[in-house]
């Protein structure tokens, strides 16, 4: 298998994630975009692991860690979003900007 | 085996000095191995007495007695070890590096242990012990009792430091410490003006000699190739590496120091005035510490002095002048302590004379015997003064009746000083006279392999002999004058004197016994005796007895005693010596030497030089100082206004203002919009990525 395909796919996924994080107003969608970026990293790790034929499979192990961290992160993030919605009746990130100067 | 302190220090201190740690066959002997205890004890005692003495039941005196007691026992042990050792001249060094200087040179600190040191240790420690015991009674109730004992023990410690010195720098340190302690003790009752004047006189007079001593030390230091180490200097001098002129100059400069410390003409004037101190302190000064320092120093450096005939002759001639002058002065004194003081000067001159003719062993033998009986005589005088509350012999008389113990011990001391067989002074005085006579009459005796080794010229030796016999006569005369006037006849004072307490008579009796017996170790018939214990200059030599010479000196002493007894037994109202007319006046006025110093040195300096210096001080120096102060103030004001207020405060304030202005703008970057932060974050990441990959 060609590593370039994998990397290109990972880069594409990462870019979609960046776009989502920067351009979306909905906080749930921003969180989902972060998941996309993390998964792009996972793809890179697994791809390199296969490419180098690493006996220790460290790339795969790291991607498992990242999946675990991502799950925890989404748990915390959704809880915050839920609380914001309860108080402000909105989850638009550009309207939640009280923490400034 | 327990490692000795010095061994330990030497091991820790890295490079040892040239002569460090040669324990030789004496190793394993506990006295030798821990000889440093003798040196340490007085200093520990000084610190203890000074720190906690006032809180102790006996005011600190018990610490001094304990310390000096142990030190005495230890030093006697050292002497015995040295005496029974097979190689008596062998020297043990225990030292550690004190401080390094220059190119890999270093000065050691420690002990040079040989017979000479051991004998001096015994003399200093034992007499100091006696003085400590005596003083507990004599100084009882004094307002500075504890301070007295502090200084007394520091005094003994300083002398031990000097005696033990393996190098000239340590010796110099002990030398100066001894000087300052004598100052403190002479001026102990400083509330009276005369006493503090006497202390200052002692310090200034000895200082004149000390200047010579210090220069002498450095002359030898440079001449011997940058070393203070005594043994090295001696070796190099004996190897002829030091030119005769330099050597003579160094020796004469050192002798100037000795003449100041050991009160020789023309610097002896301080010693009679040093009577101002407490009597037991005088006893210590005259017997063990201070005045014997000069004799010891020359004995320690004897091989160097021996090389220079000029130096030896100078020492001998000065000594003859001093012994006669001071013996004559002792005849006309009324103050009992002054008689003894002049007698000390005269006896010290005896020792110098012996050194001058090359009889180092005889000199140290006389130092040793003299220490016992002179300590005894001073303590006896103290006992008398304690009883009649006067120093004046006119206020005494008939004391035999009232103070039998003082009488008998004083009698022993008098006979020892007069040199009557078999008292201590007889043996040592006779050895000096015999040696002087032998050197004078046997030409070439001082020559070893054609080199003048050990000596002055023949005529000087004969001069010493003649002066010595005459002084023996005068000594016997003034002592019998003192003795008869004080102890016989009727009491002239007030009240009823009584015998001193046991703490005073105890030391008197011990010293009395020593005055009788101490000389026996140096009998001329015992070839293994005193002379071989100390071996000054490495000479294992005891002079042979000469019956004719003994007869002459005994005749001189006996006739002196008889004459004194004849003149004073009837207790004449007018001193018979007044018949001497102008000579008596000359003696009473101390040869006008003090007046001469006053008129020729002190007045011109005080009235002219000092006045001129005062003017210079007021106008030039004070002007400079005031000017400097004014300039400094002006500068300070300028600096405050310009530098502090403007520059520094400006910088501080400027930073504050700058930070405020900057942050006023920059804070708008913090919008609260999370997505803008994220965007900036990504921009930053990209910038970093470019930075790391491209550069």
Interface residues (C-beta under 8 A of the other chain):
Chain A: X18 X21 X22 X30 X93 X94 X96 X97 X98 X99 X100 X101
Chain B: X667 X668 X670 X671 X672 X673 X674 X675 X678 X679 X682
